[in-house]
Amino acid sequence: MKKDKILITGGLGFIGIEVAKLLVEKRRRVLLFDNLSPQIHGTLPDLLEREFLHNAQVEVLRADVREPDAWATALKDVYCVIHLAAETGTAQSMYEVRRYTDTNVGGTALLLDYLANHRHGVEKIVLASSRSVYGEGAYLCDACGMVYPSMRTGAMLSRGQWEPPCPKCGGAIRVAATPESANPQPASVYAVTKLAQEDLVRVVAATLGIGAVIMRLQNVYGEGQSLKNPYTGILSIFSNQLRQGKALNLYEDGKESRDFVHVSDVARAILLALDSNRADGYTLNVGSGRASSVATIANLLQERIGGDMPPCVSGHYRLGDIRHEYADLSRIRERLGFAPEISLEAGLDRFVAWVRSQPVEPDRLPQASEELAARGLMLQYAEAVTL
């Protein structure tokens, strides 16, 4: 079998497309396996308008990872699998438990079940996992050193105690880069399913003699990401609201922070893992290695898109949200020589230029927030305050 065909599950998502473009540049064949979820792609996906999909090296399989029969078609003549397909969104996962589990865990199990029970040519699996498996991640305490606090309780959040305390002495702590050696502390159904994916791939791939690389992605953003999904993608949500002249509502006090990594850097990292055996059997963080507050992101977006209404702290908070996290990139630098190339400012320039070329999507966030509030997952600490 000629070793040049690569399966990308979730291949029509914005990460999958970015990875596929890089592979096609390297004259690899790709099969993009996707169910075209309406929540992400809309009810009428515009596939025919994507010139890239007409390339002779690109095949598209519209199917669902939960369908056992789909895997026989998807894995034919494939030597590598990049497994991106997943339901995403931590808050929504808390009340759509079965859908998230069936797709993320069940779909991965079907992939591995096929590999365990049929002849195939698969030599490597690259799994896109998530930083959510860490929960709060790593912090530094002046008295206790590196610590890993538990998730904040509803009682803490209800009184506006946003920062987690040191789990050893109860004192103040500050966020640090989270290494892969941190003990997982998933705090949402989504995070639980991603950790289960990791364990399944790690155990079964080792048994079958298949190289496996697990990549814990931070907050991925960039051109092509869904502007329709109100449950994930803070930059998409904010950009839609700004284009409609709305004020951006920030949860908690707006100072919670995340590691935002551009999709082109993520795609490069995946290809490095695909083309080297130095990361086989390893779990690797993929991020920018930099923490940025939500308020900073809101202001940077508003500078680029415009809008007269300043961001405001809405007083809302969501149970299960983490306060801070950013990635320790030491291991991926050592194993694959990876370092991010796109700064947040440059990445936002590219993202906003692309957003301006897209139709303005309806603001679906209020409806999503109402669903969370109705289930007791979103609450309000105080009245909104303009920044």
C-alpha positions as CSV (number, residue, x, y, z in Angstrom):
1,M,0.0,0.0,0.0
2,K,1.3,3.4,-0.9
3,K,1.7,5.3,2.4
4,D,0.3,8.7,1.5
5,K,-3.4,8.7,2.5
6,I,-4.4,10.2,5.8
7,L,-7.8,10.1,7.5
8,I,-8.9,13.3,9.3
9,T,-12.0,12.8,11.4
10,G,-13.8,16.0,12.0
11,G,-12.0,16.9,8.8
12,L,-14.3,19.7,7.7
13,G,-13.9,21.6,10.9
14,F,-11.5,24.6,10.9
15,I,-8.6,22.6,12.4
16,G,-9.2,19.7,10.0
17,I,-9.2,22.0,7.0
18,E,-6.0,23.7,8.1
19,V,-4.3,20.4,8.6
20,A,-5.5,19.0,5.3
21,K,-4.2,22.1,3.4
22,L,-0.7,21.5,4.8
23,L,-0.9,17.8,3.9
24,V,-2.0,18.5,0.4
25,E,0.9,21.0,0.0
26,K,3.1,18.0,0.8
27,R,1.4,15.9,-1.9
28,R,-0.4,13.7,0.6
29,R,-3.9,12.4,0.0
30,V,-6.5,13.2,2.7
31,L,-9.9,11.8,3.5
32,L,-12.1,14.2,5.4
33,F,-14.6,12.3,7.6
34,D,-17.3,14.6,9.0
35,N,-20.9,14.5,9.9
36,L,-21.4,18.2,9.1
37,S,-23.1,19.0,12.4
38,P,-25.7,21.8,11.9
39,Q,-24.5,23.4,15.2
40,I,-21.1,24.0,13.6
41,H,-21.7,24.1,9.9
42,G,-25.3,25.4,9.7
43,T,-28.3,23.6,8.2
44,L,-27.0,24.0,4.6
45,P,-23.2,23.6,4.6
46,D,-21.5,25.5,1.7
47,L,-19.1,22.8,0.7
48,L,-19.3,23.4,-3.0
49,E,-18.0,27.0,-2.4
50,R,-14.8,25.7,-0.8
51,E,-12.4,25.5,-3.7
52,F,-9.9,23.4,-1.6
53,L,-12.4,20.5,-1.5
54,H,-12.2,20.2,-5.3
55,N,-8.5,19.2,-5.2
56,A,-7.9,15.8,-6.6
57,Q,-5.9,14.8,-3.5
58,V,-9.0,15.5,-1.2
59,E,-11.9,13.1,-0.6
60,V,-14.9,13.8,1.6
61,L,-16.9,11.2,3.5
62,R,-20.1,12.5,5.1
63,A,-20.7,10.0,7.9
64,D,-20.8,9.8,11.7
65,V,-18.1,8.4,13.9
66,R,-20.9,6.7,15.9
67,E,-21.8,4.5,12.9
68,P,-19.8,1.2,13.0
69,D,-20.1,0.6,9.3
70,A,-18.6,4.0,8.4
71,W,-15.2,3.0,9.8
72,A,-14.7,0.3,7.2
73,T,-15.0,2.9,4.4
74,A,-13.1,5.6,6.3
75,L,-10.0,3.4,7.1
76,K,-9.6,1.8,3.6
77,D,-6.0,2.4,2.4
78,V,-5.3,4.8,5.3
79,Y,-1.9,4.7,7.1
80,C,-2.4,7.5,9.6
81,V,-5.5,8.8,11.5
82,I,-5.8,12.3,12.8
83,H,-8.7,12.1,15.2
84,L,-10.3,15.5,15.6
85,A,-14.0,14.6,15.6
86,A,-15.7,15.5,18.9
87,E,-18.6,17.3,20.4
88,T,-17.1,20.5,22.0
89,G,-18.3,22.9,24.6
90,T,-17.9,22.3,28.4
91,A,-21.2,24.0,29.5
92,Q,-23.4,22.2,27.0
93,S,-21.9,18.9,27.8
94,M,-23.3,19.1,31.3
95,Y,-26.8,18.5,30.1
96,E,-26.2,16.6,26.8
97,V,-24.3,13.9,28.6
98,R,-25.3,11.0,26.3
99,R,-24.5,12.9,23.0
100,Y,-21.1,13.9,24.2
101,T,-20.3,10.5,25.5
102,D,-21.6,8.7,22.5
103,T,-19.6,10.8,20.1
104,N,-16.4,11.4,21.9
105,V,-16.0,8.1,23.8
106,G,-18.2,5.8,21.6
107,G,-16.8,7.1,18.3
108,T,-13.2,6.7,19.5
109,A,-14.1,3.2,20.8
110,L,-15.5,2.2,17.3
111,L,-12.3,3.4,15.6
112,L,-10.1,1.3,17.9
113,D,-12.5,-1.6,17.8
114,Y,-12.2,-1.7,14.0
115,L,-8.4,-1.6,14.2
116,A,-8.4,-4.4,16.8
117,N,-10.6,-6.7,14.8
118,H,-9.8,-6.1,11.1
119,R,-6.9,-6.0,8.8
120,H,-5.7,-2.4,8.2
121,G,-2.6,-0.4,7.3
122,V,-2.8,2.2,10.1
123,E,0.6,2.9,11.7
124,K,-0.1,6.1,13.7
125,I,-3.0,7.9,15.5
126,V,-2.8,11.5,16.4
127,L,-5.5,12.4,18.9
128,A,-6.7,15.9,19.5
129,S,-7.4,16.1,23.2
130,S,-8.0,19.2,25.3
131,R,-6.5,21.3,28.0
132,S,-9.8,20.9,29.9
133,V,-8.6,17.6,31.3
134,Y,-6.4,19.5,33.7
135,G,-9.2,21.4,35.3
136,E,-7.6,24.4,37.0
137,G,-4.0,23.4,36.1
138,A,-0.9,24.6,37.8
139,Y,-0.3,27.5,40.2
140,L,2.5,28.8,42.3
141,C,2.3,29.4,46.0
142,D,5.1,31.4,47.7
143,A,4.9,29.1,50.7
144,C,4.1,25.7,49.1
145,G,5.6,25.9,45.6
146,M,3.8,24.3,42.6
147,V,0.2,23.4,43.5
148,Y,-2.8,22.1,41.6
149,P,-6.0,23.5,43.2
150,S,-9.4,21.8,42.9
151,M,-12.2,23.4,40.9
152,R,-13.9,26.4,42.5
153,T,-17.1,25.6,44.4
154,G,-20.5,27.1,43.7
155,A,-20.3,28.7,47.2
156,M,-17.0,30.5,46.3
157,L,-18.4,31.8,43.0
158,S,-21.6,33.0,44.6
159,R,-19.7,35.4,46.8
160,G,-17.4,36.6,44.0
161,Q,-14.4,34.6,45.2
162,W,-13.0,34.1,41.7
163,E,-9.3,33.2,42.4
164,P,-8.8,29.6,43.8
165,P,-6.8,29.4,47.0
166,C,-3.7,27.3,47.7
167,P,-5.0,23.7,48.4
168,K,-2.3,23.3,51.0
169,C,-2.1,26.5,53.0
170,G,-5.2,28.4,51.8
171,G,-3.1,31.4,50.8
172,A,-2.9,33.4,47.5
173,I,-1.6,31.7,44.4
174,R,-0.7,32.8,40.9
175,V,-1.1,30.9,37.7
176,A,1.9,28.9,36.3
177,A,2.4,27.0,33.1
178,T,0.7,23.6,33.3
179,P,2.9,20.6,32.4
180,E,1.7,17.3,31.0
181,S,2.6,15.6,34.3
182,A,-0.2,17.5,36.1
183,N,-2.8,15.1,37.5
184,P,-6.0,15.4,35.4
185,Q,-8.9,17.0,37.2
186,P,-11.8,17.1,34.6
187,A,-14.7,19.2,35.8
188,S,-17.1,18.8,32.9
189,V,-18.6,15.9,30.9
190,Y,-16.6,17.2,27.9
191,A,-13.4,17.0,29.9
192,V,-14.2,13.5,31.1
193,T,-14.8,12.3,27.6
194,K,-11.6,13.8,26.3
195,L,-9.6,12.0,29.1
196,A,-11.4,8.8,28.3
197,Q,-10.4,9.2,24.6
198,E,-6.8,9.6,25.7
199,D,-6.9,6.4,27.8
200,L,-8.5,4.4,25.1
201,V,-6.0,5.5,22.4
202,R,-3.0,5.1,24.7
203,V,-3.9,1.5,25.8
204,V,-5.3,0.1,22.6
205,A,-2.6,1.6,20.3
206,A,0.2,0.3,22.5
207,T,-1.4,-3.2,22.4
208,L,-1.8,-3.1,18.6
209,G,1.7,-1.7,18.0
210,I,0.4,1.5,16.6
211,G,2.2,4.8,17.3
212,A,0.0,7.2,19.2
213,V,0.5,10.9,20.0
214,I,-2.0,12.7,22.3
215,M,-2.1,16.4,21.8
216,R,-3.8,18.5,24.5
217,L,-4.9,21.6,22.6
218,Q,-5.4,24.9,24.3
219,N,-8.0,27.5,23.1
220,V,-7.7,27.2,19.3
221,Y,-8.9,30.1,17.2
222,G,-8.4,31.4,13.7
223,E,-9.8,31.8,10.2
224,G,-12.5,29.3,9.3
225,Q,-13.8,28.6,12.8
226,S,-17.5,28.3,13.2
227,L,-19.3,31.6,13.7
228,K,-22.6,29.7,14.2
229,N,-21.8,27.8,17.4
230,P,-22.8,29.7,20.6
231,Y,-21.4,27.1,23.0
232,T,-17.7,27.4,22.2
233,G,-15.2,29.8,20.6
234,I,-15.2,33.1,22.5
235,L,-13.6,35.0,19.7
236,S,-16.4,33.9,17.3
237,I,-19.0,34.9,19.8
238,F,-17.5,38.3,20.5
239,S,-16.9,39.1,16.9
240,N,-20.5,38.4,16.0
241,Q,-21.7,40.6,18.8
242,L,-19.3,43.5,17.9
243,R,-20.5,43.4,14.3
244,Q,-24.0,43.8,15.5
245,G,-23.1,46.8,17.7
246,K,-23.6,45.0,20.9
247,A,-21.6,45.4,24.1
248,L,-19.5,42.4,25.1
249,N,-20.6,40.8,28.3
250,L,-17.7,39.3,30.3
251,Y,-18.2,36.6,32.9
252,E,-16.9,36.8,36.5
253,D,-14.7,39.9,36.6
254,G,-13.3,39.6,33.1
255,K,-9.8,38.7,34.4
256,E,-10.1,35.0,33.9
257,S,-7.4,33.9,31.4
258,R,-6.7,31.3,28.7
259,D,-4.0,30.2,26.4
260,F,-5.1,31.2,22.8
261,V,-3.3,29.4,20.0
262,H,-3.7,30.1,16.3
263,V,-5.0,27.3,14.2
264,S,-2.0,27.4,11.9
265,D,0.3,26.7,14.8
266,V,-1.9,23.8,15.8
267,A,-1.8,22.3,12.3
268,R,2.0,22.6,12.2
269,A,2.2,20.7,15.5
270,I,0.0,17.9,14.3
271,L,2.1,17.5,11.1
272,L,5.3,17.4,13.2
273,A,3.8,14.6,15.3
274,L,2.6,12.8,12.1
275,D,6.0,12.9,10.4
276,S,8.2,12.0,13.4
277,N,8.3,9.0,15.7
278,R,9.9,11.1,18.5
279,A,6.6,11.8,20.1
280,D,5.0,8.4,19.7
281,G,3.6,7.3,23.1
282,Y,3.7,10.8,24.5
283,T,1.1,13.3,25.6
284,L,2.0,16.9,24.4
285,N,0.6,20.3,25.2
286,V,-0.1,22.5,22.2
287,G,-0.6,26.2,22.9
288,S,1.0,29.6,22.8
289,G,2.5,29.3,26.2
290,R,1.0,32.6,27.1
291,A,-2.1,33.5,29.3
292,S,-4.4,36.3,28.1
293,S,-7.4,37.6,30.0
294,V,-10.9,37.6,28.5
295,A,-11.0,41.4,29.0
296,T,-7.8,41.7,27.0
297,I,-9.2,39.6,24.2
298,A,-12.4,41.7,24.2
299,N,-10.5,44.9,24.0
300,L,-8.2,43.7,21.2
301,L,-11.1,42.5,19.2
302,Q,-13.0,45.8,19.7
303,E,-9.9,47.7,18.5
304,R,-10.0,45.8,15.3
305,I,-13.7,45.4,14.6
306,G,-15.0,48.7,16.2
307,G,-18.0,49.4,18.3
308,D,-19.0,52.3,20.5
309,M,-20.2,50.2,23.5
310,P,-17.4,49.3,25.9
311,P,-17.2,45.7,27.3
312,C,-19.0,45.2,30.6
313,V,-18.8,42.6,33.4
314,S,-22.2,41.0,33.3
315,G,-22.0,39.5,36.8
316,H,-22.7,36.0,35.4
317,Y,-20.6,33.0,36.1
318,R,-20.8,29.3,35.0
319,L,-20.4,26.4,37.3
320,G,-17.4,24.2,36.2
321,D,-15.5,27.0,34.4
322,I,-11.8,27.2,35.2
323,R,-10.2,30.5,36.3
324,H,-6.8,30.4,34.5
325,E,-4.6,28.1,32.5
326,Y,-1.8,28.2,30.0
327,A,0.5,25.5,28.6
328,D,4.0,24.4,29.5
329,L,5.5,23.8,26.0
330,S,8.8,22.2,27.2
331,R,8.0,18.7,26.1
332,I,6.7,19.5,22.6
333,R,9.7,21.7,22.1
334,E,12.0,18.9,23.2
335,R,10.3,16.0,21.3
336,L,9.2,17.8,18.1
337,G,11.1,21.2,18.0
338,F,7.7,23.0,18.1
339,A,7.4,26.6,19.0
340,P,4.3,28.8,18.2
341,E,4.9,31.3,15.4
342,I,1.7,33.4,15.3
343,S,1.5,36.0,18.0
344,L,-1.9,36.8,19.5
345,E,-1.9,40.2,17.9
346,A,-1.0,38.9,14.4
347,G,-3.5,36.0,14.8
348,L,-6.3,38.4,15.7
349,D,-5.4,40.5,12.7
350,R,-5.8,37.5,10.4
351,F,-8.9,36.3,12.2
352,V,-10.7,39.7,12.0
353,A,-9.8,40.1,8.3
354,W,-11.4,36.7,7.7
355,V,-14.5,37.5,9.8
356,R,-15.1,40.7,7.8
357,S,-15.4,38.5,4.7
358,Q,-18.2,36.4,6.3
359,P,-21.9,37.0,6.7
360,V,-22.9,38.4,10.1
361,E,-24.4,35.5,12.0
362,P,-27.3,35.9,14.5
363,D,-26.3,36.2,18.1
364,R,-27.3,32.8,19.5
365,L,-25.6,33.4,22.9
366,P,-28.7,34.6,24.7
367,Q,-30.5,31.4,23.9
368,A,-27.6,29.3,24.9
369,S,-27.3,31.2,28.2
370,E,-31.0,30.8,28.9
371,E,-30.5,27.0,28.5
372,L,-27.7,27.0,31.0
373,A,-29.5,29.3,33.5
374,A,-32.6,27.1,33.3
375,R,-30.5,24.1,34.4
376,G,-28.8,26.0,37.2
377,L,-25.4,26.1,35.4
378,M,-25.2,29.8,34.9
379,L,-25.8,32.2,37.8
380,Q,-25.4,35.9,38.5
381,Y,-23.2,37.3,41.3
382,A,-23.8,41.1,40.8
383,E,-25.2,43.7,38.4
384,A,-23.4,44.4,35.2
385,V,-20.6,46.9,35.4
386,T,-19.1,48.7,32.4
387,L,-15.3,48.5,32.1
